[in-house]
Amino acid sequence: MVVGLSIDIEDFYQGWTQFLGGESQSTSKKFLVQCEYLLDVLGERGIKATFFFLGSSVLHCIDIVKRIHLAGHEVAIHGFEHRNLASIDYTQFCFDTSKALDLIQNAISAPVFGYRAPFCSLNSKTSWVLDALKELGFLYDSSLLPVVGRKVQGRAESNVFQFANGIYEIPFSMGTLWGKRILPIGGGYFRRFPYYYSKWVIHQHMQRYGYAVIYHHNYDFFNHNLADGSISRTHIINNFFLWLRLSLCSQSNSQTVQPKFTQLLDEFEFCPLSELIRTTGTVAAQIGPVIGGTTKCHDGSDPN
């Protein structure tokens, strides 16, 4: 039984530039430090993860993508800009995602098969993205929050499944209380909630499905502020209350995240997300090249 470990690689302010009015073309001062931390802490334990890259984050530091790939991790796509799917159409999505694909596949000289939507914005109104992913050659998506109000094509399972067009879905793991799904594990929830919430959800999912899925961001592990990003002082002044909310959220419990993360890594076994699909035994030939041909989990076992 393993945990699918995924990390969204983006600058902390990039999900907010559409509201704050800034441009997300440069990386913050701490971006590379955050990526180095992840390479080190995972490398020390021999753990492999899936890294969902935002194209604009790595535009000027493409070497970090190469290093993560060469370290044996799975490289996947988080879009080019951090745009909610509801704010773009099919054509714009294909253009942006193709740009990110070209940038990252050229960097690692290997195909990319995984996608995650910014803001987990895959839902019934944006299900058209599944056809776009098929057209672009993706194998799987990992964007679904499996709750009734966010069904996609009528589906909201918590386990890995396939949509009608063949795209696999790897949903986020969410806690279940009194028969209701409550909150996912990872990201801001991992920062704010006690470690035992994540542990409880992981055990729930392992008992039911034999695995769990957790997500993080590279910026979750450090304090940061808007001065680290490329948002002008004018935009900050004009959007003070949104800036205040972002600042408070970004600083919340960040000093506890690294100890909780290392505890998590030491307590469970981990695999890239593609390994969760490999356990079906149907697509091993397709996804083998994604993670450098390795078929081993953190504990050295063969997932098949």
VOBA-1610 file (N, C-alpha, C; in pm, whole numbers, padded with zeros to 5 digits, always signed):
BEGIN
Met+00085-00119+00000Met+00000+00000+00000Met+00088+00124+00000Val+00060+00218-00092Val+00145+00334-00110Val+00065+00463-00116Val+00135+00573-00103Val+00077+00706-00118Val+00131+00766-00247Gly+00042+00809-00334Gly+00084+00883-00453Gly+00121+01024-00413Leu+00248+01060-00429Leu+00298+01190-00385Leu+00308+01284-00504Ser+00239+01397-00496Ser+00241+01495-00605Ser+00273+01633-00552Ile+00347+01709-00633Ile+00389+01843-00593Ile+00366+01938-00710Asp+00288+02043-00686Asp+00264+02145-00788Asp+00376+02248-00780Ile+00447+02265-00891Ile+00561+02356-00895Ile+00520+02487-00960Glu+00511+02590-00874Glu+00468+02722-00919Glu+00514+02824-00817Asp+00521+02950-00854Asp+00548+03054-00756Asp+00420+03081-00678Phe+00435+03113-00548Phe+00320+03125-00459Phe+00221+03230-00505Tyr+00266+03332-00576Tyr+00177+03441-00613Tyr+00108+03418-00747Gln+00144+03312-00820Gln+00097+03299-00957Gln-00052+03270-00969Gly-00109+03208-00867Gly-00253+03186-00872Gly-00332+03312-00846Trp-00263+03421-00807Trp-00332+03544-00768Trp-00303+03660-00861Thr-00214+03642-00957Thr-00179+03755-01043Thr-00296+03802-01128Gln-00388+03709-01160Gln-00505+03751-01239Gln-00594+03846-01159Phe-00586+03839-01024Phe-00663+03929-00938Phe-00583+04054-00901Leu-00452+04034-00880Leu-00367+04145-00839Leu-00316+04227-00956Gly-00325+04173-01076Gly-00288+04249-01194Gly-00143+04238-01233Gly-00063+04153-01167Gly+00078+04139-01199Gly+00100+04040-01312Glu+00224+04030-01353Glu+00264+03934-01455Glu+00344+03824-01388Ser+00328+03701-01434Ser+00395+03588-01370Ser+00504+03531-01460Gln+00589+03619-01512Gln+00692+03574-01603Gln+00827+03553-01535Ser+00848+03608-01418Ser+00975+03588-01348Ser+00952+03501-01226Thr+01059+03437-01180Thr+01047+03353-01062Thr+01088+03432-00938Ser+01029+03396-00825Ser+01060+03466-00701Ser+01199+03426-00652Lys+01246+03498-00552Lys+01380+03475-00500Lys+01393+03338-00436Lys+01283+03284-00384Lys+01290+03159-00311Lys+01250+03037-00393Phe+01214+03058-00518Phe+01162+02948-00600Phe+01262+02833-00610Leu+01385+02862-00647Leu+01486+02758-00663Leu+01523+02695-00529Val+01523+02775-00423Val+01553+02722-00290Val+01448+02617-00252Gln+01323+02646-00282Gln+01215+02552-00252Gln+01232+02421-00330Cys+01267+02433-00457Cys+01286+02313-00540Cys+01407+02233-00492Glu+01512+02302-00452Glu+01632+02234-00400Glu+01596+02157-00273Tyr+01517+02217-00187Tyr+01475+02150-00064Tyr+01404+02019-00096Leu+01311+02023-00192Leu+01236+01903-00227Leu+01326+01796-00286Leu+01417+01836-00373Leu+01512+01739-00429Leu+01594+01673-00318Asp+01637+01752-00222Asp+01720+01699-00113Asp+01642+01606-00021Val+01526+01652+00026Val+01453+01575+00126Val+01397+01445+00067Leu+01360+01447-00060Leu+01314+01324-00126Leu+01432+01235-00162Gly+01540+01298-00211Gly+01658+01221-00249Gly+01720+01146-00134Glu+01721+01207-00017Glu+01778+01142+00102Glu+01705+01013+00136Arg+01579+01003+00098Arg+01497+00887+00133Arg+01469+00797+00014Gly+01520+00833-00101Gly+01496+00751-00220Gly+01353+00753-00267Ile+01280+00860-00235Ile+01138+00871-00270Ile+01123+00941-00405Lys+01036+00887-00489Lys+01004+00949-00617Lys+00862+01005-00611Ala+00844+01120-00675Ala+00715+01188-00674Ala+00678+01233-00814Thr+00557+01284-00830Thr+00515+01348-00954Thr+00518+01499-00933Phe+00589+01570-01020Phe+00601+01716-01014Phe+00520+01776-01128Phe+00414+01849-01093Phe+00330+01918-01192Phe+00386+02059-01212Phe+00445+02083-01327Phe+00512+02211-01353Phe+00420+02310-01421Leu+00420+02433-01370Leu+00359+02546-01438Leu+00463+02602-01534Gly+00429+02605-01662Gly+00527+02642-01763Gly+00594+02776-01738Ser+00515+02877-01698Ser+00572+03011-01679Ser+00668+03016-01561Ser+00654+02922-01466Ser+00744+02920-01350Ser+00886+02880-01388Val+00897+02796-01490Val+01029+02741-01523Val+01084+02798-01654Leu+01015+02898-01706Leu+01054+02954-01835Leu+01199+03002-01834His+01243+03060-01721His+01377+03116-01713His+01471+03033-01624Cys+01424+02915-01582Cys+01512+02827-01503Cys+01479+02682-01537Ile+01488+02652-01665Ile+01448+02521-01715Ile+01536+02409-01661Asp+01655+02443-01613Asp+01745+02340-01561Asp+01686+02265-01443Ile+01598+02330-01366Ile+01540+02262-01250Ile+01449+02148-01296Val+01383+02164-01411Val+01301+02055-01466Val+01391+01938-01504Lys+01503+01968-01568Lys+01596+01862-01608Lys+01647+01788-01486Arg+01682+01860-01382Arg+01738+01796-01262Arg+01635+01706-01194Ile+01512+01753-01187Ile+01407+01673-01123Ile+01381+01546-01205His+01381+01560-01337His+01363+01442-01423His+01480+01345-01408Leu+01602+01395-01409Leu+01720+01309-01397Leu+01728+01242-01261Ala+01664+01302-01160Ala+01661+01241-01028Ala+01561+01125-01020Gly+01488+01100-01131Gly+01397+00987-01136Gly+01253+01017-01104His+01220+01145-01090His+01083+01182-01062His+01001+01190-01190Glu+00871+01179-01176Glu+00781+01197-01290Glu+00755+01345-01311Val+00766+01389-01434Val+00739+01528-01471Val+00603+01536-01539Ala+00518+01626-01493Ala+00384+01643-01548Ala+00354+01792-01564Ile+00235+01824-01614Ile+00201+01961-01654Ile+00089+02017-01565His+00107+02144-01528His+00007+02217-01448His-00049+02336-01528Gly-00024+02337-01659Gly-00062+02449-01743Gly+00057+02537-01771Phe+00033+02648-01842Phe+00141+02745-01864Phe+00127+02860-01763Glu+00017+02934-01770Glu-00017+03028-01664Glu-00116+02960-01569His-00125+03009-01447His-00212+02948-01347His-00353+03002-01365Arg-00421+02953-01468Arg-00554+03003-01503Arg-00662+02901-01469Asn-00767+02949-01406Asn-00884+02866-01382Asn-00942+02823-01515Leu-00975+02695-01529Leu-01029+02646-01656Leu-01156+02720-01697Ala-01232+02768-01600Ala-01356+02840-01631Ala-01331+02973-01700Ser-01207+03024-01693Ser-01176+03155-01751Ser-01122+03146-01893Ile-01107+03025-01947Ile-01055+03008-02083Ile-01143+02911-02160Asp-01121+02904-02291Asp-01197+02811-02372Asp-01106+02700-02426Tyr-01163+02613-02505Tyr-01091+02496-02556Tyr-00966+02537-02634Thr-00981+02634-02722Thr-00868+02676-02806Thr-00756+02737-02722Gln-00791+02822-02627Gln-00689+02885-02543Gln-00621+02780-02456Phe-00699+02685-02406Phe-00639+02579-02325Phe-00538+02500-02406Cys-00575+02461-02525Cys-00483+02382-02608Cys-00357+02462-02640Phe-00372+02590-02667Phe-00257+02674-02698Phe-00163+02683-02578Asp-00219+02715-02460Asp-00137+02731-02340Asp-00071+02599-02299Thr-00149+02493-02302Thr-00096+02364-02256Thr+00007+02310-02353Ser-00015+02331-02482Ser+00085+02289-02581Ser+00217+02363-02561Lys+00208+02491-02525Lys+00328+02570-02499Lys+00406+02512-02382Ala+00334+02476-02275Ala+00399+02415-02158Ala+00456+02278-02194Leu+00381+02200-02269Leu+00428+02068-02311Leu+00557+02077-02391Asp+00558+02166-02491Asp+00677+02180-02575Asp+00797+02220-02493Leu+00777+02316-02403Leu+00887+02366-02319Leu+00945+02253-02234Ile+00859+02177-02169Ile+00905+02078-02072Ile+00950+01949-02139Gln+00879+01904-02243Gln+00923+01783-02312Gln+01056+01804-02382Asn+01078+01920-02437Asn+01207+01949-02499Asn+01319+01952-02394Ala+01286+01997-02274Ala+01386+02005-02168Ala+01430+01868-02120Ile+01336+01775-02109Ile+01368+01643-02052Ile+01385+01535-02158Ser+01356+01569-02285Ser+01367+01471-02396Ser+01289+01343-02365Ala+01169+01360-02314Ala+01083+01247-02280Ala+00938+01293-02285Pro+00845+01200-02310Pro+00704+01239-02314Pro+00649+01270-02176Val+00545+01352-02173Val+00475+01387-02049Val+00330+01341-02063Phe+00280+01270-01962Phe+00147+01211-01974Phe+00047+01261-01870Gly+00093+01334-01768Gly+00003+01375-01660Gly-00030+01522-01662Tyr-00151+01556-01619Tyr-00197+01695-01615Tyr-00274+01719-01487Arg-00259+01839-01431Arg-00341+01884-01317Arg-00387+02027-01344Ala-00515+02052-01330Ala-00571+02184-01356Ala-00542+02280-01241Pro-00505+02404-01270Pro-00493+02506-01164Pro-00625+02520-01088Phe-00616+02545-00959Phe-00732+02563-00872Phe-00823+02440-00866Cys-00772+02323-00906Cys-00857+02201-00910Cys-00987+02232-00984Ser-00976+02303-01096Ser-01094+02361-01160Ser-01162+02270-01262Leu-01132+02140-01256Leu-01206+02044-01336Leu-01340+02015-01267Asn-01450+02042-01337Asn-01583+02015-01283Asn-01680+01995-01399Ser-01808+01991-01370Ser-01906+01961-01475Ser-01906+02066-01586Lys-01872+02191-01552Lys-01873+02297-01652Lys-01745+02304-01734Thr-01640+02238-01687Thr-01512+02241-01759Thr-01471+02102-01806Ser-01566+02011-01814Ser-01533+01873-01854Ser-01482+01864-01997Trp-01502+01972-02077Trp-01448+01973-02213Trp-01297+01954-02215Val-01232+01982-02102Val-01086+01971-02098Val-01042+01826-02119Leu-01127+01730-02087Leu-01090+01589-02104Leu-01064+01556-02250Asp-01146+01612-02340Asp-01123+01589-02483Asp-00996+01660-02530Ala-00970+01777-02474Ala-00847+01849-02508Ala-00724+01769-02463Leu-00730+01712-02343Leu-00619+01632-02293Leu-00594+01511-02383Lys-00702+01449-02428Lys-00689+01335-02520Lys-00624+01378-02650Glu-00667+01491-02700Glu-00612+01543-02826Glu-00463+01573-02813Leu-00422+01622-02696Leu-00282+01660-02674Leu-00193+01543-02635Gly-00252+01425-02618Gly-00172+01306-02592Gly-00150+01272-02445Phe-00226+01333-02355Phe-00212+01301-02213Phe-00275+01165-02184Leu-00225+01100-02081Leu-00277+00972-02037Leu-00371+00987-01918Tyr-00339+01082-01829Tyr-00421+01095-01710Tyr-00432+01240-01664Asp-00536+01263-01584Asp-00559+01390-01517Asp-00563+01364-01366Ser-00520+01463-01287Ser-00532+01453-01142Ser-00579+01588-01088Ser-00705+01619-01112Ser-00761+01749-01077Ser-00892+01739-01000Leu-00946+01619-00986Leu-01083+01604-00937Leu-01089+01600-00784Leu-01170+01690-00729Leu-01210+01681-00589Leu-01339+01599-00586Pro-01333+01476-00536Pro-01447+01384-00553Pro-01562+01410-00456Val-01635+01517-00482Val-01755+01547-00403Val-01872+01563-00498Val-01992+01544-00446Val-02112+01542-00531Val-02126+01668-00614Gly-02097+01784-00555Gly-02115+01909-00627Gly-02011+01936-00735Arg-01911+01850-00748Arg-01806+01871-00848Arg-01794+01751-00942Lys-01903+01682-00965Lys-01900+01566-01055Lys-01856+01607-01194Val-01782+01520-01259Val-01737+01541-01396Val-01792+01426-01480Gln-01874+01459-01578Gln-01943+01359-01659Gln-02017+01260-01569Gly-02075+01315-01461Gly-02155+01235-01370Gly-02076+01150-01274Arg-01944+01171-01267Arg-01860+01084-01185Arg-01784+01165-01079Ala-01774+01104-00960Ala-01698+01168-00853Ala-01640+01062-00760Glu-01589+00952-00819Glu-01531+00846-00737Glu-01404+00893-00668Ser-01371+00825-00560Ser-01248+00855-00488Ser-01131+00771-00536Asn-01158+00665-00610Asn-01053+00577-00659Asn-01016+00613-00803Val-00904+00561-00851Val-00861+00584-00989Val-00963+00521-01084Phe-01004+00597-01185Phe-01098+00544-01284Phe-01069+00605-01420Gln-01139+00554-01522Gln-01123+00603-01659Gln-01251+00670-01706Phe-01235+00787-01769Phe-01349+00851-01835Phe-01378+00779-01966Ala-01491+00813-02027Ala-01534+00744-02149Ala-01434+00756-02263Asn-01359+00867-02267Asn-01264+00886-02377Asn-01128+00821-02350Gly-01116+00751-02236Gly-00992+00679-02207Gly-00897+00750-02114Ile-00921+00878-02084Ile-00835+00951-01991Ile-00856+00896-01850Tyr-00747+00863-01783Tyr-00754+00819-01644Tyr-00768+00941-01553Glu-00842+00923-01444Glu-00853+01026-01341Glu-00796+00973-01210Ile-00706+01051-01150Ile-00651+01017-01018Ile-00699+01126-00922Pro-00810+01104-00853Pro-00869+01208-00768Pro-00784+01235-00644Phe-00805+01351-00585Phe-00745+01383-00456Phe-00810+01297-00348Ser-00732+01255-00250Ser-00788+01182-00136Ser-00849+01281-00038Met-00971+01251+00005Met-01043+01337+00098Met-01088+01255+00218Gly-01089+01319+00334Gly-01139+01253+00453Gly-01290+01232+00444Thr-01337+01124+00506Thr-01480+01094+00509Thr-01526+01086+00653Leu-01630+01162+00685Leu-01683+01166+00821Leu-01834+01153+00814Trp-01888+01050+00884Trp-02032+01024+00882Trp-02086+01014+00738Gly-02007+00949+00654Gly-02050+00924+00518Gly-02033+01040+00423Lys-01981+01153+00472Lys-01962+01271+00388Lys-01813+01299+00368Arg-01775+01329+00245Arg-01638+01367+00218Arg-01617+01511+00262Ile-01507+01535+00332Ile-01488+01667+00390Ile-01375+01743+00320Leu-01250+01723+00360Leu-01140+01803+00307Leu-01029+01714+00252Pro-00959+01761+00148Pro-00846+01683+00094Pro-00724+01695+00185Ile-00620+01622+00151Ile-00495+01629+00226Ile-00387+01691+00138Gly-00315+01785+00196Gly-00208+01852+00124Gly-00229+02001+00118Gly-00131+02071+00060Gly-00141+02214+00039Gly-00168+02292+00167Gly-00262+02386+00159Gly-00297+02468+00273Gly-00356+02388+00388Tyr-00423+02276+00356Tyr-00480+02193+00461Tyr-00368+02126+00542Phe-00262+02087+00473Phe-00148+02026+00542Phe-00078+02130+00630Arg-00074+02256+00583Arg-00013+02361+00664Arg-00093+02391+00789Arg-00223+02399+00776Arg-00307+02450+00884Arg-00354+02343+00982Phe-00371+02221+00931Phe-00429+02116+01015Phe-00319+02036+01084Pro-00351+01974+01197Pro-00254+01886+01262Pro-00214+01771+01169Tyr-00094+01721+01190Tyr-00044+01610+01109Tyr-00139+01491+01111Tyr-00206+01470+01222Tyr-00287+01350+01236Tyr-00409+01350+01146Tyr-00449+01467+01095Tyr-00559+01466+00997Tyr-00513+01397+00869Ser-00395+01433+00819Ser-00342+01370+00698Ser-00323+01220+00720Lys-00269+01184+00836Lys-00246+01043+00866Lys-00377+00966+00869Trp-00480+01027+00928Trp-00611+00963+00936Trp-00670+00939+00797Val-00663+01039+00710Val-00718+01026+00575Val-00640+00922+00495Ile-00508+00923+00508Ile-00428+00824+00436Ile-00468+00683+00478His-00483+00659+00607His-00524+00526+00653His-00664+00491+00604Gln-00755+00588+00602Gln-00889+00563+00549Gln-00881+00513+00405His-00805+00584+00323His-00797+00549+00181His-00723+00418+00159Met-00621+00394+00236Met-00548+00268+00221Met-00637+00149+00255Gln-00721+00163+00356Gln-00812+00055+00392Gln-00915+00029+00282Arg-00957+00135+00214Arg-01062+00119+00113Arg-01008+00087-00026Tyr-00895+00150-00063Tyr-00848+00140-00201Tyr-00706+00085-00213Gly-00633+00076-00103Gly-00496+00027-00109Gly-00393+00134-00137Tyr-00436+00259-00148Tyr-00346+00370-00174Tyr-00414+00500-00133Ala-00339+00609-00134Ala-00394+00743-00111Ala-00317+00839-00201Val-00370+00960-00215Val-00306+01064-00297Val-00295+01191-00214Ile-00175+01248-00206Ile-00153+01373-00135Ile-00083+01472-00228Tyr-00111+01599-00211Tyr-00047+01702-00294Tyr+00017+01808-00207His+00120+01870-00262His+00186+01983-00196His+00222+02084-00305His+00263+02203-00261His+00324+02302-00349His+00469+02323-00302Asn+00554+02362-00393Asn+00692+02389-00353Asn+00700+02500-00249Tyr+00606+02595-00251Tyr+00612+02709-00160Tyr+00552+02679-00023Asp+00492+02560-00005Asp+00430+02527+00123Asp+00529+02522+00239Phe+00655+02502+00208Phe+00753+02468+00311Phe+00832+02588+00363Phe+00801+02708+00314Phe+00878+02827+00350Phe+00786+02946+00371Asn+00830+03040+00455Asn+00764+03170+00461Asn+00795+03248+00335His+00704+03332+00294His+00728+03415+00176His+00635+03535+00182Asn+00659+03632+00098Asn+00573+03750+00092Asn+00569+03802-00051Leu+00479+03895-00076Leu+00459+03941-00213Leu+00581+04013-00268Ala+00668+04062-00182Ala+00789+04128-00230Ala+00882+04031-00301Asp+00861+03900-00278Asp+00942+03800-00347Asp+00898+03782-00491Gly+00779+03830-00527Gly+00725+03806-00660Gly+00734+03927-00750Ser+00668+03916-00867Ser+00678+04023-00966Ser+00550+04103-00971Ile+00495+04140-00855Ile+00375+04221-00848Ile+00413+04361-00803Ser+00372+04460-00878Ser+00416+04595-00852Ser+00352+04652-00725Arg+00419+04753-00666Arg+00367+04819-00546Arg+00229+04880-00574Thr+00210+04934-00694Thr+00081+04995-00729Thr-00031+04893-00723His-00006+04774-00778His-00109+04670-00776His-00139+04624-00634Ile-00037+04619-00549Ile-00058+04579-00411Ile-00146+04681-00339Ile-00117+04810-00358Ile-00195+04916-00293Ile-00339+04913-00340Asn-00360+04893-00470Asn-00495+04894-00527Asn-00578+04773-00486Asn-00512+04667-00439Asn-00583+04545-00402Asn-00544+04504-00260Phe-00548+04601-00169Phe-00492+04580-00036Phe-00556+04462+00037Phe-00687+04452+00033Phe-00753+04348+00113Phe-00724+04208+00058Leu-00717+04195-00075Leu-00680+04067-00133Leu-00535+04034-00099Trp-00450+04137-00105Trp-00309+04119-00067Trp-00297+04074+00078Leu-00377+04135+00168Leu-00372+04099+00308Leu-00414+03954+00328Arg-00519+03914+00261Arg-00566+03775+00271Arg-00459+03678+00222Leu-00398+03709+00108Leu-00293+03622+00054Leu-00174+03615+00148Ser-00135+03729+00202Ser-00020+03731+00292Ser-00045+03647+00417Leu-00164+03661+00476Leu-00196+03585+00596Leu-00202+03435+00566Cys-00261+03401+00453Cys-00271+03259+00417Cys-00134+03199+00389Ser-00048+03274+00319Ser+00081+03221+00278Ser+00173+03199+00397Gln+00153+03275+00505Gln+00239+03261+00622Gln+00185+03158+00722Ser+00062+03113+00703Ser-00006+03033+00803Ser+00065+02900+00831Asn+00119+02886+00952Asn+00178+02761+01001Asn+00292+02708+00914Ser+00354+02792+00833Ser+00458+02743+00744Ser+00577+02687+00820Gln+00599+02734+00944Gln+00713+02686+01021Gln+00695+02541+01067Thr+00572+02490+01063Thr+00548+02351+01105Thr+00551+02254+00990Val+00554+02303+00866Val+00533+02215+00752Val+00650+02120+00729Gln+00773+02171+00735Gln+00887+02082+00711Gln+00892+01966+00810Pro+00877+01989+00942Pro+00875+01874+01033Pro+00761+01776+01004Lys+00643+01828+00971Lys+00531+01739+00939Lys+00558+01661+00811Phe+00620+01727+00715Phe+00648+01662+00587Phe+00749+01549+00605Thr+00856+01573+00680Thr+00955+01468+00701Thr+00894+01352+00781Gln+00806+01383+00875Gln+00737+01276+00948Gln+00653+01192+00853Leu+00583+01260+00763Leu+00502+01190+00663Leu+00589+01100+00577Leu+00700+01154+00527Leu+00788+01077+00439Leu+00846+00955+00508Asp+00872+00967+00637Asp+00933+00857+00711Asp+00831+00752+00755Glu+00703+00788+00753Glu+00600+00697+00804Glu+00533+00613+00698Phe+00531+00661+00571Phe+00460+00591+00465Phe+00552+00560+00347Glu+00504+00474+00259Glu+00573+00444+00134Glu+00509+00528+00023Phe+00590+00570-00076Phe+00543+00664-00177Phe+00577+00618-00319Cys+00495+00664-00412Cys+00515+00641-00554Cys+00472+00765-00632Pro+00524+00785-00753Pro+00466+00886-00843Pro+00322+00846-00878Leu+00243+00940-00922Leu+00103+00912-00952Leu+00086+00809-01063Ser+00176+00811-01161Ser+00162+00715-01271Ser+00168+00571-01223Glu+00234+00546-01110Glu+00240+00411-01056Glu+00102+00363-01010Leu+00014+00456-00973Leu-00120+00417-00932Leu-00200+00365-01050Ile-00170+00417-01169Ile-00234+00364-01289Ile-00170+00232-01329Arg-00039+00222-01312Arg+00032+00102-01350Arg-00023-00022-01279Thr-00078-00004-01160Thr-00130-00118-01084Thr-00248-00184-01154Thr-00310-00114-01251Thr-00419-00176-01328Thr-00365-00278-01426Gly-00235-00267-01459Gly-00174-00363-01550Gly-00208-00341-01695Thr-00267-00223-01729Thr-00314-00203-01866Thr-00230-00103-01945Val-00151-00021-01877Val-00082+00084-01949Val+00067+00089-01917Ala+00121-00019-01865Ala+00261-00019-01823Ala+00355+00018-01937Ala+00325-00029-02058Ala+00414+00000-02171Ala+00414+00147-02206Gln+00299+00213-02187Gln+00290+00355-02220Gln+00363+00443-02119Ile+00348+00414-01992Ile+00399+00506-01892Ile+00539+00473-01843Gly+00596+00363-01892Gly+00730+00327-01849Gly+00832+00438-01865Pro+00835+00509-01982Pro+00935+00613-02002Pro+00916+00737-01915Val+00799+00753-01852Val+00770+00877-01782Val+00868+00902-01669Ile+00900+00797-01597Ile+00986+00813-01480Ile+01116+00738-01499Gly+01173+00752-01618Gly+01304+00698-01644Gly+01308+00547-01649Gly+01191+00484-01670Gly+01187+00339-01684Gly+01178+00265-01552Thr+01185+00336-01439Thr+01178+00267-01311Thr+01038+00215-01284Thr+01028+00098-01224Thr+00898+00043-01187Thr+00893+00017-01037Lys+00981+00081-00961Lys+00990+00053-00820Lys+00925+00164-00735Cys+00861+00123-00628Cys+00810+00216-00529Cys+00921+00251-00431His+00889+00336-00334His+00987+00381-00235His+01049+00264-00160Asp+00970+00159-00135Asp+01024+00047-00059Asp+01095-00055-00146Gly+01106-00025-00278Gly+01177-00116-00368Gly+01090-00224-00427Ser+00963-00227-00391Ser+00876-00333-00442Ser+00824-00300-00580Asp+00779-00402-00650Asp+00719-00384-00782Asp+00569-00367-00763Pro+00512-00253-00808Pro+00369-00228-00784Pro+00279-00325-00857Asn+00329-00395-00958Asn+00248-00495-01025Asn+00248-00627-00951
//
